[in-house]
Amino acid sequence: MSSSPPAAPAAPHEPAQPIQPALPASARIRQRLQAARCRHHANDNIAAFVHEGELEELKAEVQAKAQELLHALVIDTEGDHNTHGTAERLARMYIDEVFRGRYQPMPAVTEFPNAERLNELMIVGPITVRSACSHHLCPIMGRVWVGLLPNEHSNLIGLSKYARICDWVMSRPQIQEEAVMMLANELQQRVRPDGLAIVMEADHFCMHWRGVKDDETAMVNSVMRGAFLKDANLRREFLSLLSRKGRA
Ligand SMILES: [Zn+2]
């Protein structure tokens, strides 16, 4: 008579779980944004929703999609050594460079109390603008001038910080009208001046490279707040100083 081998101890019962493929980083970040009901248009900063290491994952994802784009354009990226690394270069350029203002937090800016109680018109600029249009992702290259009328309660920030904040706002796909408003909001919050004026003058390469192919077109936008809105003399003074500072 043969005895059956002792039964193996029963494994603890585990409910059958369908194996979920891991969500790509873009989907995880989007889920967090949607859960927080946070707008994530092209010109919004989403750094607070990106966890450590996810930018590298995003880059790999963008690279794979860019490769599909080149494929759809019937470009032989295997045979054409010039385009062999283009998908990877595009991914790095978008995430690390030209659109980094979406993915990186606001640069640290130290604010100083207005100890000298400065209350005279201050002009910062021209600050170089490098951006891209939201419609075609074509470059926008231009200049920005900032006019400030501080009061005794204003916080002052170092001159170079205006350029850093401007760069952070502009390094996103933008619409010029919205870009100047966003920059004004960031500066208003930090400096709290009595008056704030911003003028942006820029070349939109989607007008040069495609479309009407007009090489003379530059777009000028301005935002005037507080004292610059109420006081025509102050506004005139600001604009006349700009033309002396080399604005066409
Ligand atoms: Zn465009």
Residues whose N, C-alpha, C, O or C-beta is under 5 A from the ligand:
A	BS01	ZN	C133 H135 H136 C138 C206
